[in-house]
Structure formats: structure tokens, C-alpha cells
Amino acid sequence: MGPIFDAGMGSLNFYETAAMLDAYDFTGINVLADIGGGNGSLLSAVLARYPNMKGILFDLGHVVGRAKES
């Protein structure tokens, strides 16, 4: 069930993530924490745009377990 939920959320949030990255400038932020960040797809997108930034993903253990390390 978790992977299906992750896929659904990822498809729904794709456009919002792109718009957020275009609207907000995260320059100068060294560490960004995503609390309740699910599988980390939003945090991954931010880190891809800002490769010098470090990220902290915080969620329930079984949810974070579905995140991919990058």
C-alpha cells in the first residue's frame, strides 16, 4: 500500500513542487528539514536544485524507510 500511496502523492505534487521551486529562493540555506516529508520526494527535488544544501527527512520509521538515499 505504501508504494501506491507514494506514487499517487508524487503525481499530485509534481506541479506544486516545480512551482514552489520556481517561486522560492533557498539560496543561503545550509540545512533544510522536511518534517512529515513522507518518502522524501519534495526534499529530493529541493536538494537537486541546491546541491550544496543538506537535507533532513523526518517522518514515521516505516514511511522514511521508503525514501531513497541520494
MOPAC internal coordinates of N, CA, C and O (Angstrom, degrees):
PM7 1SCF
backbone

  N    0.0000 0     0.00 0     0.00 0    0    0    0
  C    1.4548 1     0.00 0     0.00 0    1    0    0
  C    1.5266 1   111.09 1     0.00 0    2    1    0
  O    1.2310 1   119.68 1   140.33 1    3    2    1
  N    1.3411 1   118.22 1   -39.67 1    3    2    1
  C    1.4573 1   121.89 1  -178.48 1    5    3    2
  C    1.5165 1   114.04 1   -56.98 1    6    5    3
  O    1.2310 1   119.50 1   131.02 1    7    6    5
  N    1.3386 1   118.55 1   -48.98 1    7    6    5
  C    1.4626 1   119.09 1   179.35 1    9    7    6
  C    1.5290 1   113.34 1   -62.00 1   10    9    7
  O    1.2310 1   120.26 1   145.86 1   11   10    9
  N    1.3233 1   117.10 1   -34.14 1   11   10    9
  C    1.4748 1   120.66 1   177.79 1   13   11   10
  C    1.5290 1   109.40 1   -67.00 1   14   13   11
  O    1.2310 1   120.66 1   136.63 1   15   14   13
  N    1.3218 1   116.34 1   -43.37 1   15   14   13
  C    1.4638 1   120.78 1   177.56 1   17   15   14
  C    1.5206 1   110.26 1   -61.57 1   18   17   15
  O    1.2310 1   120.25 1   134.11 1   19   18   17
  N    1.3339 1   117.13 1   -45.89 1   19   18   17
  C    1.4650 1   121.29 1   179.31 1   21   19   18
  C    1.5222 1   111.23 1   -58.54 1   22   21   19
  O    1.2310 1   120.47 1   136.16 1   23   22   21
  N    1.3235 1   116.70 1   -43.84 1   23   22   21
  C    1.4701 1   120.48 1   179.90 1   25   23   22
  C    1.5266 1   110.88 1   -63.71 1   26   25   23
  O    1.2310 1   120.71 1   138.10 1   27   26   25
  N    1.3165 1   116.26 1   -41.90 1   27   26   25
  C    1.4652 1   119.89 1   178.36 1   29   27   26
  C    1.5084 1   112.45 1   -63.86 1   30   29   27
  O    1.2310 1   120.63 1   134.18 1   31   30   29
  N    1.3231 1   116.40 1   -45.82 1   31   30   29
  C    1.4616 1   119.94 1   179.29 1   33   31   30
  C    1.5272 1   110.70 1   -64.71 1   34   33   31
  O    1.2310 1   120.53 1   140.12 1   35   34   33
  N    1.3215 1   116.59 1   -39.88 1   35   34   33
  C    1.4620 1   119.90 1   178.93 1   37   35   34
  C    1.5029 1   112.74 1   -62.04 1   38   37   35
  O    1.2310 1   120.52 1   140.47 1   39   38   37
  N    1.3232 1   116.61 1   -39.53 1   39   38   37
  C    1.4642 1   119.20 1  -179.63 1   41   39   38
  C    1.5218 1   111.28 1   -72.22 1   42   41   39
  O    1.2310 1   120.10 1   146.69 1   43   42   41
  N    1.3179 1   117.42 1   -33.31 1   43   42   41
  C    1.4646 1   120.43 1   178.55 1   45   43   42
  C    1.5189 1   111.89 1   -72.93 1   46   45   43
  O    1.2310 1   120.24 1   145.25 1   47   46   45
  N    1.3122 1   117.16 1   -34.75 1   47   46   45
  C    1.4653 1   121.41 1  -173.44 1   49   47   46
  C    1.5178 1   113.74 1   -92.72 1   50   49   47
  O    1.2310 1   119.50 1   177.49 1   51   50   49
  N    1.3265 1   118.55 1    -2.51 1   51   50   49
  C    1.4627 1   121.01 1  -176.26 1   53   51   50
  C    1.5271 1   111.61 1   -56.09 1   54   53   51
  O    1.2310 1   119.80 1   129.67 1   55   54   53
  N    1.3260 1   117.99 1   -50.33 1   55   54   53
  C    1.4652 1   121.24 1  -176.56 1   57   55   54
  C    1.5223 1   111.21 1   -71.01 1   58   57   55
  O    1.2310 1   120.11 1   142.92 1   59   58   57
  N    1.3267 1   117.39 1   -37.08 1   59   58   57
  C    1.4561 1   120.12 1   178.71 1   61   59   58
  C    1.5290 1   111.05 1   -65.49 1   62   61   59
  O    1.2310 1   120.55 1   141.41 1   63   62   61
  N    1.3353 1   116.55 1   -38.59 1   63   62   61
  C    1.4610 1   120.38 1   179.16 1   65   63   62
  C    1.5210 1   110.55 1   -63.89 1   66   65   63
  O    1.2310 1   120.27 1   134.01 1   67   66   65
  N    1.3157 1   117.10 1   -45.99 1   67   66   65
  C    1.4687 1   120.69 1   178.93 1   69   67   66
  C    1.5264 1   110.79 1   -61.65 1   70   69   67
  O    1.2310 1   120.12 1   136.98 1   71   70   69
  N    1.3247 1   117.37 1   -43.02 1   71   70   69
  C    1.4669 1   120.94 1   179.55 1   73   71   70
  C    1.5273 1   111.05 1   -65.16 1   74   73   71
  O    1.2310 1   120.46 1   139.57 1   75   74   73
  N    1.3448 1   116.72 1   -40.43 1   75   74   73
  C    1.4604 1   120.05 1   178.87 1   77   75   74
  C    1.5215 1   110.78 1   -63.48 1   78   77   75
  O    1.2310 1   120.45 1   137.50 1   79   78   77
  N    1.3331 1   116.74 1   -42.50 1   79   78   77
  C    1.4663 1   119.97 1   179.62 1   81   79   78
  C    1.5218 1   111.83 1   -65.72 1   82   81   79
  O    1.2310 1   120.27 1   147.73 1   83   82   81
  N    1.3281 1   117.09 1   -32.27 1   83   82   81
  C    1.4622 1   120.39 1   177.24 1   85   83   82
  C    1.5316 1   111.83 1   -75.75 1   86   85   83
  O    1.2310 1   120.26 1   150.36 1   87   86   85
  N    1.3309 1   117.11 1   -29.64 1   87   86   85
  C    1.4618 1   121.10 1  -174.80 1   89   87   86
  C    1.5219 1   113.99 1   -86.43 1   90   89   87
  O    1.2310 1   120.17 1   148.83 1   91   90   89
  N    1.3214 1   117.28 1   -31.17 1   91   90   89
  C    1.4625 1   120.67 1  -174.00 1   93   91   90
  C    1.5190 1   111.05 1  -113.24 1   94   93   91
  O    1.2310 1   121.41 1   -41.06 1   95   94   93
  N    1.3106 1   114.90 1   138.94 1   95   94   93
  C    1.4619 1   121.84 1   178.00 1   97   95   94
  C    1.5292 1   108.31 1  -103.26 1   98   97   95
  O    1.2310 1   120.86 1   -65.55 1   99   98   97
  N    1.3147 1   115.96 1   114.45 1   99   98   97
  C    1.4566 1   121.77 1  -179.46 1  101   99   98
  C    1.5304 1   111.93 1   -96.15 1  102  101   99
  O    1.2310 1   120.41 1  -167.74 1  103  102  101
  N    1.3231 1   116.82 1    12.26 1  103  102  101
  C    1.4573 1   120.80 1   178.85 1  105  103  102
  C    1.5256 1   109.93 1   -57.17 1  106  105  103
  O    1.2310 1   120.70 1   -45.02 1  107  106  105
  N    1.3185 1   116.26 1   134.98 1  107  106  105
  C    1.4547 1   121.04 1   178.09 1  109  107  106
  C    1.5129 1   113.92 1    91.89 1  110  109  107
  O    1.2310 1   119.91 1   171.42 1  111  110  109
  N    1.3234 1   117.77 1    -8.58 1  111  110  109
  C    1.4643 1   120.59 1   176.38 1  113  111  110
  C    1.5202 1   107.35 1   -87.47 1  114  113  111
  O    1.2310 1   120.69 1   -58.84 1  115  114  113
  N    1.3113 1   116.28 1   121.16 1  115  114  113
  C    1.4657 1   120.83 1  -177.58 1  117  115  114
  C    1.5164 1   112.70 1   -85.84 1  118  117  115
  O    1.2310 1   120.67 1   142.39 1  119  118  117
  N    1.3435 1   116.33 1   -37.61 1  119  118  117
  C    1.4647 1   121.57 1  -178.53 1  121  119  118
  C    1.5215 1   108.20 1  -135.11 1  122  121  119
  O    1.2310 1   120.82 1   -49.09 1  123  122  121
  N    1.3267 1   116.04 1   130.91 1  123  122  121
  C    1.4594 1   122.03 1   179.01 1  125  123  122
  C    1.5173 1   108.47 1  -122.17 1  126  125  123
  O    1.2310 1   120.29 1   -53.35 1  127  126  125
  N    1.3327 1   117.06 1   126.65 1  127  126  125
  C    1.4587 1   121.91 1   177.67 1  129  127  126
  C    1.5187 1   109.27 1  -104.52 1  130  129  127
  O    1.2310 1   120.65 1   -48.77 1  131  130  129
  N    1.3242 1   116.36 1   131.23 1  131  130  129
  C    1.4589 1   122.40 1   175.17 1  133  131  130
  C    1.5178 1   107.21 1  -109.21 1  134  133  131
  O    1.2310 1   120.78 1   -77.98 1  135  134  133
  N    1.3284 1   116.12 1   102.02 1  135  134  133
  C    1.4596 1   122.45 1  -177.75 1  137  135  134
  C    1.5230 1   108.00 1   -87.79 1  138  137  135
  O    1.2310 1   121.05 1   -56.07 1  139  138  137
  N    1.3267 1   115.60 1   123.93 1  139  138  137
  C    1.4660 1   120.01 1  -174.60 1  141  139  138
  C    1.5147 1   110.19 1    75.35 1  142  141  139
  O    1.2310 1   120.64 1  -147.99 1  143  142  141
  N    1.3261 1   116.38 1    32.01 1  143  142  141
  C    1.4553 1   122.52 1  -171.92 1  145  143  142
  C    1.5115 1   116.40 1   -81.15 1  146  145  143
  O    1.2310 1   119.69 1  -171.55 1  147  146  145
  N    1.3213 1   118.20 1     8.45 1  147  146  145
  C    1.4605 1   120.86 1   174.97 1  149  147  146
  C    1.5191 1   112.61 1    59.34 1  150  149  147
  O    1.2310 1   121.33 1    51.16 1  151  150  149
  N    1.3245 1   115.07 1  -128.84 1  151  150  149
  C    1.4707 1   119.60 1  -177.23 1  153  151  150
  C    1.5249 1   112.86 1   -84.75 1  154  153  151
  O    1.2310 1   119.95 1  -177.43 1  155  154  153
  N    1.3196 1   117.71 1     2.57 1  155  154  153
  C    1.4590 1   121.14 1   174.81 1  157  155  154
  C    1.5102 1   115.72 1    87.55 1  158  157  155
  O    1.2310 1   119.74 1  -169.85 1  159  158  157
  N    1.3203 1   118.10 1    10.15 1  159  158  157
  C    1.4689 1   119.63 1  -176.14 1  161  159  158
  C    1.5303 1   112.25 1   -64.40 1  162  161  159
  O    1.2310 1   119.82 1   140.11 1  163  162  161
  N    1.3238 1   117.95 1   -39.89 1  163  162  161
  C    1.4706 1   119.84 1   177.87 1  165  163  162
  C    1.5214 1   110.60 1   -66.31 1  166  165  163
  O    1.2310 1   120.43 1   132.37 1  167  166  165
  N    1.3128 1   116.79 1   -47.63 1  167  166  165
  C    1.4598 1   120.58 1   179.33 1  169  167  166
  C    1.5213 1   110.67 1   -61.04 1  170  169  167
  O    1.2310 1   119.97 1   140.59 1  171  170  169
  N    1.3129 1   117.67 1   -39.41 1  171  170  169
  C    1.4687 1   121.46 1   177.93 1  173  171  170
  C    1.5225 1   111.25 1   -61.27 1  174  173  171
  O    1.2310 1   120.49 1   139.74 1  175  174  173
  N    1.3243 1   116.67 1   -40.26 1  175  174  173
  C    1.4655 1   120.38 1   179.86 1  177  175  174
  C    1.5289 1   110.53 1   -65.42 1  178  177  175
  O    1.2310 1   120.37 1   138.43 1  179  178  177
  N    1.3377 1   116.90 1   -41.57 1  179  178  177
  C    1.4628 1   120.29 1   178.29 1  181  179  178
  C    1.5279 1   110.02 1   -64.14 1  182  181  179
  O    1.2310 1   120.46 1   134.56 1  183  182  181
  N    1.3331 1   116.73 1   -45.44 1  183  182  181
  C    1.4589 1   120.45 1  -178.62 1  185  183  182
  C    1.5247 1   112.01 1   -66.02 1  186  185  183
  O    1.2310 1   120.08 1   149.32 1  187  186  185
  N    1.3222 1   117.45 1   -30.68 1  187  186  185
  C    1.4667 1   120.21 1   176.45 1  189  187  186
  C    1.5218 1   110.65 1   -66.17 1  190  189  187
  O    1.2310 1   120.60 1   143.66 1  191  190  189
  N    1.3310 1   116.46 1   -36.34 1  191  190  189
  C    1.4660 1   121.09 1   179.65 1  193  191  190
  C    1.5250 1   111.12 1   -76.77 1  194  193  191
  O    1.2310 1   120.48 1   148.76 1  195  194  193
  N    1.3322 1   116.68 1   -31.24 1  195  194  193
  C    1.4722 1   122.57 1  -177.62 1  197  195  194
  C    1.5285 1   108.70 1  -123.53 1  198  197  195
  O    1.2310 1   119.84 1  -101.03 1  199  198  197
  N    1.3194 1   117.92 1    78.97 1  199  198  197
  C    1.4698 1   121.35 1  -171.46 1  201  199  198
  C    1.5309 1   115.36 1   -65.46 1  202  201  199
  O    1.2310 1   119.18 1   162.71 1  203  202  201
  N    1.3180 1   119.17 1   -17.29 1  203  202  201
  C    1.4612 1   120.97 1   178.44 1  205  203  202
  C    1.5314 1   112.56 1   -86.13 1  206  205  203
  O    1.2310 1   120.42 1   170.67 1  207  206  205
  N    1.3261 1   116.80 1    -9.33 1  207  206  205
  C    1.4499 1   122.43 1  -179.86 1  209  207  206
  C    1.5325 1   109.46 1   -80.23 1  210  209  207
  O    1.2310 1   120.71 1   -32.82 1  211  210  209
  N    1.3177 1   116.26 1   147.18 1  211  210  209
  C    1.4627 1   123.10 1   172.48 1  213  211  210
  C    1.5229 1   108.03 1  -102.99 1  214  213  211
  O    1.2310 1   120.46 1   -30.41 1  215  214  213
  N    1.3185 1   116.72 1   149.59 1  215  214  213
  C    1.4534 1   120.55 1  -178.74 1  217  215  214
  C    1.5136 1   112.68 1  -125.53 1  218  217  215
  O    1.2310 1   121.33 1   -32.94 1  219  218  217
  N    1.3230 1   115.06 1   147.06 1  219  218  217
  C    1.4581 1   122.33 1   174.32 1  221  219  218
  C    1.5246 1   107.31 1  -122.28 1  222  221  219
  O    1.2310 1   120.81 1   -59.16 1  223  222  221
  N    1.3178 1   116.06 1   120.84 1  223  222  221
  C    1.4622 1   121.83 1   177.30 1  225  223  222
  C    1.5202 1   108.06 1  -103.17 1  226  225  223
  O    1.2310 1   120.38 1   -55.75 1  227  226  225
  N    1.3284 1   116.88 1   124.25 1  227  226  225
  C    1.4536 1   121.46 1  -177.85 1  229  227  226
  C    1.5130 1   108.96 1  -126.92 1  230  229  227
  O    1.2310 1   120.74 1   -58.79 1  231  230  229
  N    1.3184 1   116.19 1   121.21 1  231  230  229
  C    1.4609 1   122.18 1   176.59 1  233  231  230
  C    1.5203 1   107.16 1  -162.55 1  234  233  231
  O    1.2310 1   120.18 1     4.14 1  235  234  233
  N    1.2910 1   117.25 1  -175.86 1  235  234  233
  C    1.4629 1   121.13 1   176.36 1  237  235  234
  C    1.5175 1   109.77 1   -61.92 1  238  237  235
  O    1.2310 1   120.29 1   -32.07 1  239  238  237
  N    1.3170 1   117.06 1   147.93 1  239  238  237
  C    1.4575 1   122.17 1  -175.80 1  241  239  238
  C    1.5094 1   114.30 1   -54.63 1  242  241  239
  O    1.2310 1   120.07 1   135.62 1  243  242  241
  N    1.3395 1   117.46 1   -44.38 1  243  242  241
  C    1.4618 1   119.26 1  -178.56 1  245  243  242
  C    1.5261 1   111.99 1   -70.96 1  246  245  243
  O    1.2310 1   120.12 1   158.18 1  247  246  245
  N    1.3125 1   117.38 1   -21.82 1  247  246  245
  C    1.4691 1   121.18 1   177.15 1  249  247  246
  C    1.5166 1   109.92 1   -80.70 1  250  249  247
  O    1.2310 1   120.20 1   130.65 1  251  250  249
  N    1.3188 1   117.22 1   -49.35 1  251  250  249
  C    1.4665 1   122.11 1   179.46 1  253  251  250
  C    1.5311 1   110.54 1   -60.99 1  254  253  251
  O    1.2310 1   120.54 1   149.91 1  255  254  253
  N    1.3129 1   116.57 1   -30.09 1  255  254  253
  C    1.4526 1   121.11 1   178.64 1  257  255  254
  C    1.5216 1   113.50 1   -59.33 1  258  257  255
  O    1.2310 1   120.45 1   160.19 1  259  258  257
  N    1.3388 1   116.74 1   -19.81 1  259  258  257
  C    1.4713 1   120.80 1   178.44 1  261  259  258
  C    1.5267 1   112.24 1   -89.04 1  262  261  259
  O    1.2310 1   120.07 1   175.05 1  263  262  261
  N    1.3248 1   117.48 1    -4.95 1  263  262  261
  C    1.4624 1   121.31 1   179.62 1  265  263  262
  C    1.5149 1   109.35 1   -73.67 1  266  265  263
  O    1.2310 1   120.81 1   -30.55 1  267  266  265
  N    1.3233 1   116.06 1   149.45 1  267  266  265
  C    1.4469 1   121.87 1   176.52 1  269  267  266
  C    1.5215 1   109.20 1   -98.21 1  270  269  267
  O    1.2310 1   120.41 1   -44.23 1  271  270  269
  N    1.3111 1   116.81 1   135.77 1  271  270  269
  C    1.4600 1   120.21 1   178.02 1  273  271  270
  C    1.5160 1   108.86 1   -77.71 1  274  273  271
  O    1.2310 1   121.01 1   -44.47 1  275  274  273
  N    1.3265 1   115.67 1   135.53 1  275  274  273
  C    1.4679 1   119.22 1   177.68 1  277  275  274
  C    1.4979 1   110.63 1  -138.64 1  278  277  275
  O    1.2310 1   120.10 1   180.00 1  279  278  277

